[in-house]
Amino acid sequence: MRVCVLISGRGSNMESLIRNADGYAVEAVISNKPDAAGLRVADGLGVQCMAEPSLDGIRDILDGMRPDLVCMAGFMRILPADLTERYCVMNIHPSLLPRYPGLRAVEQALNDGAAHSGCTVHFADSGVDTGKIIAQAAVRIEPRDTSDTLAARILEWEHRLYPGAVRWYAARLAAEGGEAPTIRGRDLQMVRTAEPERAASHAVEMGAAYVRRDGDSYIVSAEKPTTPPYVAVVSGDGVGLVLERVRRLAAPDGST
């Protein structure tokens, strides 16, 4: 699957997409700012780089490339509807959407006294962080957190979540024979969290889902995992029962 990444700055998520590519290839990076540090990073990783300040110019570049997927990674412009309708576009945002869209999402969560924040990968439309949700990673907000410390922890999860979401889309694209897949069912395709209580709660909220252990976290998804062990949750299961099952999922080292 051919991917083009749009950036405006350092592009750390862009770098993560390039370094963790599996089932897809980042063929180009476009920045609306010619001095964006991410262009040098991408060039050093052997990816074609272009600077184009206008959205019309970016549209022309994409029309010439015809990528299978466009990924926004710190791209600080809202794409027009004709572009998001012409191409499949993903974005990543540092909050658990639909809460705290737009700018200063981390500060919004802290000022609101939220217990959790995190990040969301979603399909982009012409609105501000309003597209269909693909995946989320939840991060607990600690009492001593500042916007800098919380943002740093969220960014670590962004670097893990975004490549996983792109790999998921690549697999769906391949399964559909190269045709853009239709995303059916729930808005939320996957949640990643380090807390078993939150994993159980998400699974119950989804009505029917699967929970599996993945290293230091749990993944709750609407799609059945390809390999066990996992917990299957059906509509009507209580949080307590699901939590008991989730806690039995062992980590690779045998811990729970």
C-alpha positions in Angstrom: 0.0 0.0 0.0 1.4 3.4 -1.0 1.2 6.2 1.6 1.9 9.9 1.4 2.4 11.8 4.7 1.6 15.5 5.2 3.6 17.4 7.9 4.1 21.0 9.1 6.9 20.6 11.6 9.3 18.0 13.1 7.1 15.1 12.0 7.8 12.6 14.8 4.7 10.6 13.9 5.9 10.7 10.2 9.2 9.2 11.3 7.4 6.5 13.2 5.2 5.7 10.2 8.4 5.3 8.1 10.4 3.3 10.5 7.6 0.9 11.4 6.3 0.4 7.9 5.0 -3.1 7.4 2.4 -3.9 4.7 2.7 -0.3 3.5 5.4 2.0 2.2 5.7 5.8 2.8 6.6 7.0 -0.7 6.5 10.7 -0.2 6.4 13.4 2.5 4.9 16.8 1.7 5.2 19.9 4.0 3.3 23.1 3.7 6.3 24.7 5.4 9.6 24.6 3.4 11.7 24.9 6.6 9.9 22.0 8.4 12.5 19.9 10.2 10.6 16.7 9.2 11.7 17.2 5.6 15.3 16.6 6.6 14.4 13.6 8.7 12.4 12.0 5.8 15.2 12.8 3.3 17.7 11.1 5.6 15.4 8.0 5.7 15.4 7.9 1.9 11.8 9.1 1.4 11.0 11.6 -1.4 10.3 15.1 0.1 8.4 18.1 -1.3 7.5 21.5 0.1 4.3 23.0 -1.1 2.6 25.9 0.8 -0.8 25.9 -1.0 -3.5 23.3 -0.6 -4.1 23.5 -4.4 -0.5 22.6 -4.9 -0.7 19.7 -2.5 -3.8 18.5 -4.3 -1.9 18.6 -7.6 0.9 16.6 -6.1 -1.5 13.9 -4.7 -3.3 13.8 -8.1 0.0 13.0 -9.7 0.9 10.3 -7.2 -2.5 8.8 -6.5 -1.6 7.3 -3.1 -3.7 4.6 -1.5 -3.7 6.5 1.8 -2.8 10.1 3.0 -1.6 10.4 6.6 -1.6 13.8 8.3 1.1 13.9 10.9 1.2 17.3 12.6 -0.2 18.9 9.4 -1.6 22.2 10.6 -4.1 22.9 7.9 -7.7 21.7 7.4 -8.1 19.8 4.2 -11.0 20.8 1.9 -13.9 18.4 1.4 -13.0 17.7 -2.2 -9.6 16.4 -1.1 -10.9 14.2 1.8 -13.6 12.8 -0.5 -11.1 12.1 -3.3 -8.5 10.3 -1.0 -8.6 8.2 2.1 -7.0 10.5 4.7 -6.0 9.6 8.3 -5.1 11.9 11.1 -3.8 11.5 14.7 -4.9 13.8 17.5 -3.7 14.0 21.1 -7.0 13.4 22.9 -9.7 10.8 23.3 -12.0 12.2 20.7 -14.7 13.4 20.5 -13.4 15.1 23.7 -11.0 18.1 23.2 -10.8 18.5 19.4 -8.7 21.3 17.9 -5.7 23.1 19.3 -4.3 22.7 22.9 -6.0 19.4 23.5 -3.6 18.4 26.2 -4.1 21.6 28.1 -7.9 21.3 27.7 -7.8 17.9 29.3 -5.7 19.1 32.3 -7.8 22.2 32.8 -10.9 20.1 32.7 -9.6 17.8 35.5 -10.0 14.7 33.3 -8.8 11.4 34.7 -7.6 10.2 31.3 -6.4 11.6 28.1 -4.7 9.9 25.2 -4.6 9.9 21.4 -7.0 9.0 18.6 -6.4 7.9 15.0 -9.4 8.9 12.8 -10.3 9.3 9.2 -10.2 13.0 8.3 -13.0 14.9 6.8 -13.4 18.7 6.2 -14.2 19.3 9.9 -11.9 19.7 12.9 -11.1 16.2 14.3 -14.6 15.1 13.4 -14.0 12.0 11.2 -14.8 8.4 12.0 -12.6 7.0 14.8 -10.3 4.1 14.0 -8.2 3.6 17.1 -7.5 5.2 20.5 -4.9 4.8 23.2 -5.8 5.9 26.8 -3.3 7.5 29.1 -4.0 8.1 32.8 -3.4 11.7 33.9 -1.2 11.8 37.0 -1.7 14.4 39.8 1.7 16.1 39.1 1.3 16.1 35.3 2.1 19.3 33.4 1.1 19.8 29.7 4.7 18.9 28.8 4.9 15.6 30.8 1.4 14.5 29.7 2.1 15.4 26.1 5.3 13.4 26.1 3.6 10.3 27.4 0.8 10.6 24.9 3.3 11.0 22.1 4.9 7.7 23.0 1.5 6.1 22.4 1.0 8.0 19.2 4.1 6.5 17.8 2.8 3.0 18.5 -0.9 3.6 17.6 -0.5 5.3 14.2 1.6 2.7 12.4 -0.8 0.0 13.8 -3.8 1.8 12.4 -2.1 2.1 9.0 -1.2 -1.6 9.0 -4.8 -2.4 9.8 -6.0 -0.3 6.9 -3.4 -1.9 4.6 -4.7 -5.4 5.6 -8.3 -4.3 4.9 -7.3 -2.9 1.6 -5.5 -6.1 0.6 -8.5 -8.2 1.7 -10.8 -6.0 -0.5 -8.6 -6.6 -3.6 -7.2 -3.1 -3.7 -10.6 -1.4 -3.4 -11.1 1.1 -0.6 -12.6 -0.9 2.2 -16.0 0.0 3.6 -15.7 0.5 7.4 -18.7 -1.2 8.8 -20.2 -1.4 12.3 -18.9 0.7 15.2 -17.2 4.0 14.9 -14.5 2.7 17.2 -12.4 0.0 15.7 -9.7 -0.4 18.5 -8.7 0.9 21.9 -5.3 0.4 23.5 -4.9 0.9 27.2 -2.5 -0.3 30.0 -5.4 -0.6 32.5 -7.4 -3.8 32.6 -10.4 -1.9 34.2 -10.5 0.5 31.3 -10.2 -2.3 28.8 -13.1 -4.1 30.3 -15.2 -0.9 30.4 -14.5 -0.2 26.7 -15.4 -3.7 25.7 -18.7 -3.6 27.5 -19.5 -0.1 26.0 -18.9 -1.5 22.5 -21.5 -4.1 23.1 -19.6 -6.9 21.5 -15.8 -6.9 21.3 -12.6 -8.8 21.8 -9.8 -8.1 24.3 -6.2 -9.3 24.0 -3.0 -8.6 25.8 -0.2 -7.0 23.7 2.9 -6.5 25.8 2.3 -3.9 28.4 -1.2 -3.1 27.3 -4.6 -4.4 26.3 -6.2 -4.0 22.9 -10.0 -3.9 22.7 -11.2 -4.3 19.1 -14.4 -5.0 17.1 -12.5 -7.4 15.0 -11.7 -11.0 16.2 -7.9 -11.5 16.8 -6.2 -13.9 14.5 -4.4 -15.7 17.4 -5.4 -16.5 21.0 -5.5 -15.9 23.8 -8.2 -13.3 23.9 -11.4 -12.6 25.7 -14.7 -12.5 23.8 -17.3 -10.0 25.1 -20.9 -10.2 24.0 -23.8 -7.8 24.5 -25.1 -8.0 28.1 -21.9 -9.0 29.8 -21.2 -7.0 32.9 -18.0 -5.0 33.5 -17.2 -7.1 36.6 -17.4 -10.4 34.7 -15.4 -9.0 31.8 -12.7 -7.6 34.1 -12.3 -10.9 35.7 -11.6 -12.5 32.3 -9.4 -9.7 31.2 -7.1 -10.1 34.2 -6.5 -13.7 33.4 -4.8 -12.7 30.1 -1.1 -13.3 30.8 1.7 -11.0 29.5 4.5 -12.7 27.6 6.5 -12.9 30.9 3.6 -14.6 32.7 2.6 -11.6 34.7 -1.0 -10.3 34.7 
